[in-house]
């Protein structure tokens, strides 16, 4: 699932292509908005909030926001009008055009046109890449569930918004915390600071890196490296399952590292002691 830095970068591309321009065409390929036409509406802004993306538009005194969530497979393509689509046409959910630019949202998990976009993200905790990032509130939110595994808590968008499966494994490794460790037993201020730093550093990078190296195969500490040696100690990295989220903010379930349900989490059994 795309994480906060990926959505931030998508908003950056869309803003560069669309902001300040009137739409010459809008095509919503979802039943609920099939007849919605925003042609003539001007794009006034594009922004990300956690893993949510908003394209704000206005027509006179009327305002609205095109809200999307990428979920597992979604992607926004922005290019010059007439550019070849990089995904099959039947996967397009939104097509927006100006005089010179076309933006296409493929495989979007959520598409809405909202008069009040704040309602879509009212449940979220502080946005790690937001203008009003609040580390103290994020720490306090996490601390309210002291017995929750830190690897589950970091994915709960209601506590802090933007962390996904890659970052939770990498953040836990950097703090030598087993993902199953209780929230009460880890350095919450340090973990929150690391989360903010990593997402901020990667928000516009073409290649995400948590190691400080962008060379292919050396970007990450443990994520995706199961059965390979730990970069610190040489012990074999382990992949197991822990918790699962619905992609928008709620917990679908909480499981232990028992291989039953949840999503893959990666760790070094030596560097990250229980």
Residue pairs with C-beta under 8 A, 6 or more apart in sequence:
1 51
1 70
1 71
1 72
1 164
1 165
1 247
2 10
2 51
2 70
2 74
2 75
2 164
3 51
3 162
3 163
3 164
3 165
3 166
3 167
3 199
4 48
4 50
4 51
4 127
4 128
4 129
4 161
4 162
4 163
4 164
4 199
4 203
5 129
5 162
5 199
5 202
5 203
5 205
5 208
6 70
7 48
7 50
7 51
7 52
7 53
7 70
7 162
8 48
8 129
8 199
8 203
8 204
9 203
9 204
10 48
10 53
10 70
10 75
10 76
11 46
11 47
11 48
11 53
11 54
12 203
12 204
13 76
13 78
14 46
14 53
14 55
14 76
14 78
14 103
15 45
15 46
15 47
16 78
17 78
17 79
17 98
17 101
17 103
18 43
18 46
18 55
18 78
18 96
18 98
18 101
18 103
19 43
19 44
19 45
19 46
20 42
20 43
20 44
21 42
21 43
21 98
21 99
21 101
22 40
22 41
22 42
22 43
22 98
23 38
23 39
23 40
23 41
23 42
23 43
23 57
23 96
23 97
23 98
24 39
24 97
24 98
24 99
25 39
25 95
25 96
25 97
26 36
26 37
26 38
26 39
26 41
26 94
26 95
26 96
26 97
27 94
27 95
27 96
28 34
28 36
28 93
28 94
28 111
28 113
29 92
29 93
29 94
29 95
30 93
30 94
30 111
33 111
33 112
33 113
36 113
38 57
38 59
38 64
38 66
38 96
38 113
40 59
41 57
41 58
41 59
41 62
41 64
42 57
42 58
42 59
43 55
43 56
43 57
43 96
43 98
44 56
44 57
44 58
44 63
45 54
45 55
45 56
46 53
46 54
46 55
46 56
47 53
47 54
47 56
48 54
48 127
48 129
49 121
49 124
49 127
49 130
49 161
50 121
50 124
50 127
50 128
50 157
50 161
50 162
51 69
51 70
51 157
51 161
51 162
51 164
51 247
51 248
52 67
52 68
52 69
52 120
52 121
52 124
52 248
53 67
53 68
53 69
53 70
53 76
54 65
54 66
54 67
54 117
54 120
55 65
55 66
55 68
55 96
56 63
56 64
56 65
56 117
57 63
57 64
57 65
57 66
58 64
63 115
64 113
64 114
64 115
65 113
65 114
65 117
66 94
66 96
66 111
66 112
66 113
67 110
67 111
67 112
67 113
67 114
67 117
67 120
68 74
68 76
68 93
68 94
68 105
68 108
68 110
68 111
68 112
69 108
69 109
69 110
69 247
69 248
70 76
70 107
70 108
70 109
71 107
71 108
71 109
71 110
71 247
72 109
72 247
73 106
73 107
73 109
74 105
74 106
74 107
74 108
74 109
75 87
75 105
75 106
75 107
76 103
76 104
76 105
76 106
77 83
77 85
77 86
77 87
77 103
77 104
77 106
78 101
78 102
78 103
79 101
79 102
80 100
80 101
80 102
81 97
81 98
81 99
81 100
81 101
81 102
82 102
83 102
85 92
85 104
85 106
87 104
87 106
87 107
91 106
91 107
92 104
92 105
92 106
93 105
93 106
93 107
93 108
93 111
94 103
94 104
94 105
94 108
94 111
95 102
95 103
95 104
95 105
96 102
96 103
96 104
97 103
105 111
109 247
110 248
112 120
114 120
121 161
123 157
123 158
123 249
124 157
124 158
124 161
124 249
125 137
125 138
125 141
125 156
125 157
125 158
125 159
125 160
125 161
126 132
126 133
126 134
126 135
126 137
126 138
126 141
126 160
126 161
127 133
127 161
127 162
128 138
128 160
128 161
128 162
128 163
128 195
128 196
128 199
128 200
129 162
129 199
129 200
129 203
130 161
133 196
135 189
135 192
135 193
135 196
138 159
138 160
138 192
139 188
139 189
139 192
141 158
141 159
141 160
142 153
142 154
142 159
142 160
142 183
142 188
142 192
143 183
143 184
143 188
145 153
145 159
145 183
146 182
146 183
146 184
147 182
147 183
147 184
148 182
148 183
148 254
149 179
149 180
149 181
149 182
149 183
149 242
149 243
149 254
149 256
150 172
150 177
150 179
150 180
150 181
150 182
150 183
150 186
150 191
151 168
151 169
151 172
151 179
151 180
151 181
151 242
151 243
151 265
152 242
152 243
152 251
152 254
153 159
153 183
154 160
154 163
154 167
154 168
154 171
154 172
154 191
154 195
155 163
155 164
155 165
155 168
155 243
155 245
155 263
156 245
156 249
156 250
156 251
157 245
157 248
157 249
158 249
158 250
160 192
160 195
162 195
162 199
163 171
163 195
163 199
165 223
165 263
165 264
165 265
166 208
166 220
166 223
167 195
167 198
167 199
167 210
168 179
168 265
169 179
169 221
169 222
169 223
169 265
169 266
169 267
170 198
170 210
170 220
170 221
170 222
170 223
171 191
171 194
171 195
171 198
172 178
172 179
172 181
172 191
172 265
172 267
172 272
173 221
173 222
173 266
173 267
173 268
173 271
173 272
174 194
174 210
174 221
175 186
175 187
175 190
175 191
175 194
176 271
176 272
176 273
177 186
177 187
177 191
177 272
178 267
178 272
178 273
178 274
179 242
179 257
179 265
179 267
179 272
180 242
180 256
180 257
180 274
181 274
198 210
201 209
202 208
202 209
202 210
205 214
207 214
207 216
207 219
208 219
208 220
209 219
209 220
210 219
210 220
210 221
211 218
211 219
211 220
211 221
211 231
213 219
221 230
221 231
221 232
222 230
222 237
222 266
222 267
222 268
223 266
224 266
225 237
225 266
226 237
226 238
226 239
226 266
227 236
227 237
227 239
228 236
228 237
229 235
229 236
229 237
230 236
230 237
230 268
230 270
230 271
232 268
232 271
233 268
233 270
233 271
235 268
235 269
235 270
235 271
236 269
237 266
237 267
237 268
238 266
238 267
238 268
238 269
239 264
239 265
239 266
240 257
240 258
240 259
240 264
240 265
240 267
241 255
241 257
241 258
241 259
241 260
241 261
241 262
241 263
241 264
241 265
242 255
242 256
242 257
242 262
242 263
242 265
243 251
243 253
243 254
243 255
243 262
243 263
244 251
244 252
244 253
244 255
244 261
244 262
244 263
245 251
245 252
245 263
246 252
253 261
253 262
254 262
255 261
255 262
257 265
